[in-house]
Amino acid sequence: MLVVGSPIESTLGERLATVTLPDPTEDVYRLLKALYFRLYATERPQNMEVLASLLRMATKYMVDNLRKEVIARLEILFPDTLEKYNSQDRKAVTPPDFDPIIAVELSLACDVPAILPTALYLSILRENAHSLSIGLSKAVQMGIFPPLQAHYRCLSFKDEFRTFTESAITSAYNEPPWACRYKDDRFACSTNKCYGIPVHSKRALELRLSGLHHDMFLDSTFLSLEKEGYAHLCPSCLEKIKAYQSAIRSKVWETGLPSACGWRTWGDVKSGRPPTIKGATA
Ligand SMILES: [Zn+2]
């Protein structure tokens, strides 16, 4: 990598050549540390700022092994399956400075498409759930990455993702548990063991799935209905609601996440094929 720098005579008056790199001091320091201490990049957890430095530098100076190590870590944090998303492994490597917008920028600037769908989802979720605007990362503030690229992709993703989720909900209107007889503002219990599901509960469920106020892909968000005002329902109705939610979120994960980024499937995301979204350059 040092060949890329510019060897010059030492200004210290010694007969030593020095190499000047145009990169931020922190990036150079972290790269050298990762090269000398081979477990540095894979510390559990490792900070996002450090992972970002290492990926930028490993990509720029073609340190392939280090680049693969960092991408493997980012793929745990921003995975391609619901199972991995809810895994203990992911929890164990999530750092205190976890910030999905950094992953969006890295994905676009360092050509790591596999992490883009989940990183975009988490960015818009964080923005919406906390009423925050998407902040500028340190790399953008320092001029390393262009300021608008990640923001444009977030805005575009948000529209497409919402449209897909709402259409998935609409297409399940006649599926259980909503296929049962409807009377007195309730969907009747198919086993007559409870009073059925109130219509306002259905609306609340739909809002939880489409409102981007809750993480619809976290098991803990949707698998505790009994604690959230649904305790009056019989086990059969509860199971039907859980199955309905699982079907919607699986469909949105499998198809909605990649398609909102311009790919048809997760396979296409990882194939290296460019997305078809207008203006996308991942
Ligand atoms: Zn029931």
Boltz pocket constraint, residues with backbone or C-beta under 6 A from the ligand:
constraints:
  - pocket:
      binder: B
      contacts: [[A, 189], [A, 190], [A, 191], [A, 192], [A, 193], [A, 194], [A, 195], [A, 196], [A, 233], [A, 234], [A, 235], [A, 236], [A, 237], [A, 238]]
      max_distance: 6.0
